[in-house]
């Protein structure tokens, strides 16, 4: 399993950088990239629109200056509403061109709902599922033209959230999956079981660990998702209820060669002092992965 240590990337949201309105304080990209590199990560995802340089050559040069490469980007897309699809796919096209030109091979699709924020579950009707799958196929064509593969990200508060949503998606088409250990757990699923059930569909992995008490409060509706993030629902790897080691073991045994992205969602109130803040959790998670590799 030591080989997987060379495929550990970071995500800007691990440093509190998210594009949602009112999410929180956004750290400067130079500090985020520097701390990623100092933590030992060798790649990053794109982050929200405009966080990293948008011109491909500028993007490559910028990341190269920190010894990082681009390995994906989370692109939300509302696919089951016909009146919205033209604008949604146009955005996917722009993101695909940026990711492809920047060297990425994966576009992570966030299957948006029509509700704001992440606090209401969605059950698509049969007709909406048909629209979703049809538009997803068109999205895959757009992404493929830029040399990328699409990986749908099951996500709390989005259209693909619960185990039965994931099963129906897998049965409805052959799209790839971004296995996010934390969101699958939060949605009531077992990320290890998904890795066992459909290893050939897993194209990208987000590593998240979750505090089980906070997760249950979010599931029950007692606490909004963002409040859960603020309260520390997502914890460093190895300190929560998710079987991170089991997911990695199953995927590596099945020959997975994609990236594992350290993605511990955070919301910051202000700029952390130097050497403090999100970087300390990132260091804890990387050390956990090193111990895991050495033990196996």
Sine and cosine of phi, psi and omega as CSV:
sin_phi,cos_phi,sin_psi,cos_psi,sin_omega,cos_omega
0.00,0.00,-0.08,1.00,-0.05,-1.00
-0.87,0.49,-0.51,0.86,-0.04,-1.00
-0.84,0.54,-0.50,0.87,-0.09,-1.00
-0.93,0.36,-0.32,0.95,0.01,-1.00
-0.90,0.44,-0.41,0.91,0.05,-1.00
-0.99,0.17,0.00,1.00,-0.02,-1.00
-0.84,-0.54,0.62,0.79,0.04,-1.00
-0.96,-0.28,0.86,-0.50,0.01,-1.00
-0.91,-0.43,0.14,-0.99,0.08,-1.00
-0.92,-0.40,0.18,-0.98,0.10,-0.99
-0.74,-0.68,0.68,-0.73,-0.01,-1.00
-0.81,0.59,-0.49,0.87,-0.02,-1.00
-0.92,0.38,-0.34,0.94,0.12,-0.99
-0.89,0.46,-0.42,0.91,0.07,-1.00
-0.98,-0.20,0.31,0.95,0.08,-1.00
0.99,0.12,0.17,0.98,-0.07,-1.00
-1.00,-0.07,0.95,-0.32,0.00,-1.00
-0.66,-0.75,0.53,-0.85,-0.06,-1.00
-1.00,0.03,0.00,1.00,-0.02,-1.00
-0.92,0.39,0.67,-0.74,0.01,-1.00
-0.83,0.56,0.77,-0.64,0.05,-1.00
0.95,0.31,0.30,0.95,-0.08,-1.00
-0.88,0.47,-0.66,0.75,-0.03,-1.00
0.45,-0.90,-0.16,-0.99,0.01,-1.00
-0.94,0.35,0.72,-0.69,-0.01,-1.00
-0.96,-0.27,0.87,-0.49,0.03,-1.00
-0.93,0.36,0.45,-0.89,0.04,-1.00
-0.90,0.44,0.65,-0.76,-0.08,-1.00
-0.89,0.45,-0.53,0.85,0.00,-1.00
-0.89,0.46,-0.68,0.73,0.03,-1.00
-0.92,0.39,-0.67,0.75,-0.01,-1.00
-0.87,0.50,-0.76,0.65,-0.02,-1.00
-0.91,0.41,-0.64,0.77,0.01,-1.00
-0.89,0.46,-0.70,0.72,-0.01,-1.00
-0.94,0.34,-0.56,0.83,0.12,-0.99
-0.83,0.55,-0.78,0.62,-0.04,-1.00
-0.89,0.45,-0.66,0.75,-0.01,-1.00
-0.92,0.39,-0.43,0.90,0.04,-1.00
-0.97,0.26,-0.27,0.96,0.00,-1.00
0.97,-0.23,0.13,0.99,0.05,-1.00
-0.98,0.18,0.55,-0.83,-0.10,-1.00
-0.93,-0.37,0.02,1.00,-0.05,-1.00
-0.38,-0.93,0.23,-0.97,0.03,-1.00
-0.62,-0.79,0.37,-0.93,0.25,-0.97
-1.00,0.06,0.14,-0.99,-0.17,-0.99
-0.96,0.29,-0.57,0.82,-0.11,-0.99
0.99,0.17,-0.10,-1.00,-0.06,-1.00
-0.91,0.41,0.37,-0.93,-0.05,-1.00
-0.81,0.58,0.85,-0.52,0.05,-1.00
1.00,-0.06,-0.12,0.99,0.00,-1.00
-0.93,0.38,-0.71,0.71,0.07,-1.00
-0.98,-0.20,0.31,-0.95,0.00,-1.00
-0.81,0.59,0.63,-0.78,-0.06,-1.00
-1.00,-0.03,-0.45,0.90,0.03,-1.00
-0.96,0.27,0.78,-0.62,-0.10,-0.99
-0.80,0.60,-0.72,0.69,-0.03,-1.00
-0.93,0.38,-0.62,0.78,0.05,-1.00
-0.91,0.42,-0.63,0.78,0.01,-1.00
-0.90,0.44,-0.74,0.67,0.00,-1.00
-0.88,0.48,-0.72,0.70,-0.02,-1.00
-0.90,0.44,-0.65,0.76,-0.02,-1.00
-0.90,0.44,-0.76,0.65,-0.01,-1.00
-0.91,0.41,-0.63,0.78,0.02,-1.00
-0.87,0.50,-0.54,0.84,0.00,-1.00
-0.90,0.43,-0.31,0.95,0.06,-1.00
-0.95,-0.30,0.11,0.99,-0.02,-1.00
0.95,0.32,0.45,0.89,-0.05,-1.00
-0.91,-0.41,0.42,-0.91,0.15,-0.99
-0.84,-0.54,0.24,-0.97,-0.03,-1.00
-0.99,-0.12,0.79,-0.62,-0.08,-1.00
-0.79,-0.61,0.23,0.97,0.04,-1.00
0.43,-0.90,0.05,-1.00,0.04,-1.00
-0.26,-0.97,0.65,-0.76,0.00,-1.00
-0.99,0.11,0.88,-0.48,-0.07,-1.00
-0.84,-0.54,0.97,-0.23,0.02,-1.00
-0.94,0.34,0.62,-0.79,0.00,-1.00
-0.49,-0.87,0.82,-0.57,0.06,-1.00
-1.00,0.03,0.95,-0.31,-0.21,-0.98
-0.95,-0.31,-0.13,0.99,-0.07,-1.00
-0.96,-0.26,0.12,0.99,0.04,-1.00
-0.92,-0.38,0.96,-0.28,-0.06,-1.00
-0.84,0.55,-0.52,0.85,-0.04,-1.00
-0.96,0.28,-0.20,0.98,-0.04,-1.00
-0.95,-0.32,-0.17,0.99,-0.27,-0.96
-0.93,0.37,-0.56,0.83,-0.04,-1.00
-0.87,0.49,-0.74,0.67,0.01,-1.00
-0.92,0.38,-0.61,0.79,-0.02,-1.00
-0.90,0.44,-0.71,0.71,-0.02,-1.00
-0.95,0.32,-0.49,0.87,0.08,-1.00
-0.90,0.45,-0.66,0.75,0.05,-1.00
-0.91,0.42,-0.67,0.74,0.04,-1.00
-0.86,0.51,-0.65,0.76,0.03,-1.00
-0.88,0.47,-0.69,0.72,0.02,-1.00
-0.89,0.45,-0.70,0.71,0.01,-1.00
-0.91,0.42,-0.60,0.80,0.01,-1.00
-0.89,0.45,-0.68,0.74,0.00,-1.00
-0.90,0.44,-0.65,0.76,0.02,-1.00
-0.91,0.40,-0.71,0.71,-0.02,-1.00
-0.91,0.41,-0.72,0.69,-0.02,-1.00
-0.88,0.47,-0.72,0.69,0.01,-1.00
-0.92,0.39,-0.44,0.90,0.02,-1.00
-0.99,0.13,-0.08,1.00,0.07,-1.00
0.97,-0.25,-0.02,1.00,0.02,-1.00
-0.97,0.26,0.43,-0.90,0.09,-1.00
-0.92,-0.40,-0.06,1.00,-0.09,-1.00
-0.76,-0.65,0.68,-0.74,0.23,-0.97
-0.90,-0.44,0.86,-0.51,-0.01,-1.00
-1.00,0.03,0.88,-0.48,-0.07,-1.00
-1.00,-0.06,0.88,-0.47,0.15,-0.99
-1.00,0.01,0.94,-0.34,-0.09,-1.00
-0.97,0.24,0.98,0.17,-0.14,-0.99
-0.84,0.54,0.48,-0.88,0.21,-0.98
-0.98,-0.19,0.13,-0.99,0.01,-1.00
-1.00,0.07,0.01,1.00,0.06,-1.00
-1.00,-0.01,0.50,-0.87,0.10,-1.00
-0.97,0.24,0.41,-0.91,0.03,-1.00
0.88,0.47,-0.33,-0.94,-0.10,-1.00
-0.78,-0.62,0.62,0.79,-0.16,-0.99
-0.91,-0.42,0.09,1.00,0.04,-1.00
-0.75,-0.66,0.78,-0.63,0.04,-1.00
-0.98,0.21,0.43,-0.90,-0.03,-1.00
-0.83,-0.55,0.68,-0.73,0.18,-0.98
-0.87,-0.50,0.98,-0.21,0.03,-1.00
-0.91,0.42,0.63,-0.78,0.11,-0.99
-0.95,0.31,0.17,-0.98,0.04,-1.00
-0.86,0.51,-0.66,0.75,0.03,-1.00
-0.90,0.43,-0.65,0.76,0.02,-1.00
-0.92,0.40,-0.58,0.82,0.08,-1.00
-0.88,0.48,-0.66,0.75,0.01,-1.00
-0.88,0.47,-0.70,0.72,0.03,-1.00
-0.90,0.45,-0.69,0.72,0.00,-1.00
-0.85,0.52,-0.77,0.64,-0.05,-1.00
-0.91,0.41,-0.64,0.77,0.03,-1.00
-0.89,0.45,-0.71,0.70,0.00,-1.00
-0.95,0.32,-0.50,0.87,0.07,-1.00
-0.90,0.43,-0.63,0.78,0.05,-1.00
-0.90,0.44,-0.64,0.77,0.05,-1.00
-0.91,0.41,-0.65,0.76,0.06,-1.00
-0.86,0.51,-0.68,0.73,0.01,-1.00
-0.88,0.48,-0.61,0.79,0.05,-1.00
-0.89,0.45,-0.70,0.72,0.02,-1.00
-0.87,0.49,-0.73,0.68,-0.01,-1.00
-0.90,0.43,-0.67,0.74,-0.03,-1.00
-0.89,0.45,-0.53,0.85,0.01,-1.00
-0.91,0.41,-0.32,0.95,0.05,-1.00
-0.99,-0.17,0.20,0.98,0.03,-1.00
0.98,0.19,0.35,0.94,-0.04,-1.00
-0.93,-0.37,0.31,-0.95,0.18,-0.98
-0.92,-0.39,0.61,-0.80,0.04,-1.00
-1.00,0.00,0.67,-0.74,0.05,-1.00
-0.77,-0.64,0.93,-0.37,-0.03,-1.00
-0.97,0.25,0.73,-0.68,-0.09,-1.00
-0.97,-0.25,0.98,-0.18,0.16,-0.99
-0.84,0.55,0.73,-0.69,-0.21,-0.98
-0.50,-0.86,0.69,-0.73,0.06,-1.00
-0.85,0.53,0.74,-0.67,0.04,-1.00
0.98,0.19,0.20,0.98,0.08,-1.00
-0.90,-0.44,0.02,-1.00,-0.13,-0.99
-0.94,0.35,-0.44,0.90,0.11,-0.99
-0.93,-0.37,0.97,-0.24,-0.18,-0.98
-0.75,-0.66,-0.76,0.64,-0.15,-0.99
-0.99,-0.14,0.24,-0.97,0.01,-1.00
-0.82,0.57,-0.63,0.78,-0.02,-1.00
-0.94,0.34,-0.46,0.89,0.10,-0.99
-0.92,0.40,-0.70,0.72,-0.02,-1.00
-0.90,0.44,-0.69,0.73,0.01,-1.00
-0.88,0.47,-0.69,0.72,0.00,-1.00
-0.91,0.42,-0.63,0.77,0.05,-1.00
-0.87,0.49,-0.73,0.69,-0.01,-1.00
-0.89,0.45,-0.57,0.82,0.00,-1.00
-0.98,0.21,-0.38,0.92,-0.13,-0.99
-1.00,0.02,-0.36,0.93,-0.09,-1.00
-0.32,-0.95,-0.02,-1.00,-0.02,-1.00
-0.92,-0.38,0.39,0.92,-0.02,-1.00
-0.89,0.46,0.48,-0.88,0.08,-1.00
-0.97,0.25,0.21,-0.98,-0.05,-1.00
-0.82,-0.57,0.65,-0.76,0.27,-0.96
-0.99,-0.11,0.93,-0.36,-0.03,-1.00
-1.00,0.10,0.97,-0.23,0.06,-1.00
-0.99,-0.14,0.94,-0.33,-0.12,-0.99
-0.87,0.50,-0.62,0.79,-0.06,-1.00
-0.96,0.27,-0.69,0.72,-0.03,-1.00
-0.95,0.33,-0.56,0.83,0.06,-1.00
-0.91,0.41,-0.68,0.73,0.06,-1.00
-0.89,0.46,-0.72,0.69,-0.02,-1.00
-0.87,0.49,-0.58,0.81,0.02,-1.00
-0.98,0.20,0.05,1.00,0.04,-1.00
1.00,-0.06,0.17,0.99,-0.01,-1.00
-0.98,-0.18,0.06,-1.00,0.01,-1.00
-0.89,-0.45,0.96,-0.29,-0.04,-1.00
-0.89,0.45,-0.49,0.87,0.04,-1.00
-0.92,0.39,-0.67,0.74,0.00,-1.00
-0.90,0.44,-0.63,0.77,0.05,-1.00
-0.90,0.44,-0.66,0.76,0.04,-1.00
-0.88,0.48,-0.62,0.78,0.03,-1.00
-0.95,0.32,-0.64,0.77,-0.13,-0.99
-0.96,0.29,-0.60,0.80,-0.12,-0.99
-0.62,-0.79,0.83,0.55,-0.05,-1.00
-0.89,0.45,-0.51,0.86,-0.01,-1.00
-0.96,0.29,-0.24,0.97,0.02,-1.00
-1.00,-0.05,-0.26,0.97,-0.05,-1.00
-0.99,0.16,0.92,-0.38,-0.02,-1.00
-0.96,-0.26,-0.26,0.96,-0.13,-0.99
-0.36,-0.93,0.53,-0.85,-0.05,-1.00
-0.74,-0.68,0.74,-0.68,0.19,-0.98
-0.96,-0.28,0.84,-0.53,0.02,-1.00
-1.00,-0.07,0.89,-0.45,0.04,-1.00
-0.69,-0.73,0.62,-0.78,0.18,-0.98
-0.91,-0.42,0.41,-0.91,-0.21,-0.98
-0.69,-0.72,0.71,-0.70,0.14,-0.99
-0.96,0.30,0.85,-0.52,-0.14,-0.99
-0.93,0.38,-0.52,0.85,-0.01,-1.00
-0.93,0.37,-0.73,0.68,0.04,-1.00
-0.90,0.45,-0.63,0.78,0.01,-1.00
-0.87,0.49,-0.67,0.75,-0.01,-1.00
-0.92,0.39,-0.56,0.83,0.05,-1.00
-0.91,0.41,-0.63,0.78,0.03,-1.00
-0.94,0.35,-0.70,0.71,0.01,-1.00
-0.85,0.53,-0.65,0.76,-0.08,-1.00
-0.98,0.22,-0.21,0.98,-0.06,-1.00
1.00,0.02,0.03,1.00,-0.01,-1.00
-0.95,0.32,-0.38,0.92,-0.01,-1.00
-0.64,-0.77,0.78,-0.63,0.05,-1.00
-0.89,0.46,0.42,-0.91,-0.06,-1.00
-0.84,0.54,-0.77,0.64,-0.06,-1.00
-0.90,0.44,-0.58,0.81,0.07,-1.00
-0.89,0.46,-0.62,0.79,0.08,-1.00
-0.87,0.49,-0.67,0.74,0.05,-1.00
-0.88,0.47,-0.72,0.69,0.00,-1.00
-0.87,0.49,-0.62,0.79,-0.03,-1.00
-0.98,0.18,0.00,1.00,0.07,-1.00
1.00,0.02,0.54,0.84,0.02,-1.00
-0.87,0.49,-0.61,0.79,0.05,-1.00
-1.00,-0.05,0.81,-0.59,-0.15,-0.99
-0.87,-0.50,0.26,-0.97,0.06,-1.00
-0.83,0.55,0.48,-0.88,-0.02,-1.00
-0.84,0.54,0.69,-0.73,0.00,-1.00
1.00,-0.02,-0.08,1.00,-0.04,-1.00
-0.92,-0.38,0.12,0.99,-0.01,-1.00
-0.84,-0.54,-0.38,-0.93,-0.12,-0.99
-0.99,-0.13,-0.06,1.00,-0.07,-1.00
-1.00,0.07,0.67,-0.74,0.03,-1.00
-0.99,0.13,0.97,0.23,-0.01,-1.00
-0.88,0.48,-0.71,0.71,-0.01,-1.00
-0.87,0.50,-0.64,0.77,-0.01,-1.00
-0.90,0.43,-0.65,0.76,0.02,-1.00
-0.89,0.46,-0.74,0.67,-0.03,-1.00
-0.90,0.43,-0.67,0.74,-0.01,-1.00
-0.87,0.49,-0.73,0.68,-0.01,-1.00
-0.88,0.48,-0.75,0.67,-0.06,-1.00
-0.91,0.41,-0.67,0.74,0.01,-1.00
-0.91,0.42,-0.63,0.77,0.04,-1.00
-0.90,0.44,-0.48,0.87,0.00,-1.00
-1.00,0.03,0.03,1.00,0.07,-1.00
1.00,0.00,0.32,0.95,0.03,-1.00
-0.87,0.49,0.74,-0.67,-0.01,-1.00
-0.83,-0.56,0.22,0.97,0.00,-1.00
-1.00,0.09,-0.16,-0.99,-0.06,-1.00
-1.00,-0.03,0.52,-0.85,0.19,-0.98
-0.95,-0.31,0.89,-0.46,-0.08,-1.00
-0.97,-0.25,0.87,-0.50,0.07,-1.00
-0.95,0.32,0.94,-0.34,-0.12,-0.99
-0.70,-0.71,1.00,0.01,0.03,-1.00
-0.96,-0.29,0.99,-0.10,-0.08,-1.00
-0.82,0.57,0.74,-0.68,0.04,-1.00
-0.69,-0.72,0.39,-0.92,0.15,-0.99
-0.74,-0.67,0.86,-0.51,-0.09,-1.00
-0.98,-0.22,0.55,-0.83,0.05,-1.00
-1.00,0.00,-0.44,0.90,-0.06,-1.00
-0.28,-0.96,0.06,-1.00,0.01,-1.00
-0.93,0.37,0.84,-0.55,0.04,-1.00
-0.94,0.33,0.50,-0.87,0.10,-1.00
-0.87,0.49,0.41,-0.91,0.02,-1.00
-0.81,0.58,0.71,-0.70,0.01,-1.00
0.99,0.16,-0.02,1.00,0.01,-1.00
-0.86,-0.51,0.04,-1.00,0.04,-1.00
1.00,-0.02,-0.50,-0.87,-0.10,-0.99
-0.83,0.55,-0.49,0.87,-0.05,-1.00
-0.87,0.50,-0.52,0.86,-0.03,-1.00
-0.93,0.36,-0.64,0.77,0.08,-1.00
-0.92,0.38,-0.63,0.78,0.03,-1.00
-0.88,0.47,-0.67,0.75,0.03,-1.00
-0.89,0.45,-0.65,0.76,0.04,-1.00
-0.88,0.48,-0.68,0.73,-0.01,-1.00
-0.92,0.39,-0.67,0.74,0.02,-1.00
-0.90,0.44,-0.64,0.77,0.03,-1.00
-0.90,0.44,-0.62,0.78,0.07,-1.00
-0.86,0.51,-0.70,0.71,-0.01,-1.00
-0.92,0.40,-0.57,0.82,0.06,-1.00
-0.91,0.40,-0.67,0.74,0.05,-1.00
-0.90,0.44,-0.62,0.78,0.02,-1.00
-0.88,0.47,-0.70,0.72,0.00,-1.00
-0.90,0.43,-0.67,0.74,-0.03,-1.00
-0.93,0.37,-0.48,0.88,-0.03,-1.00
-0.98,0.20,-0.25,0.97,-0.06,-1.00
-0.79,-0.61,0.00,0.00,0.00,0.00
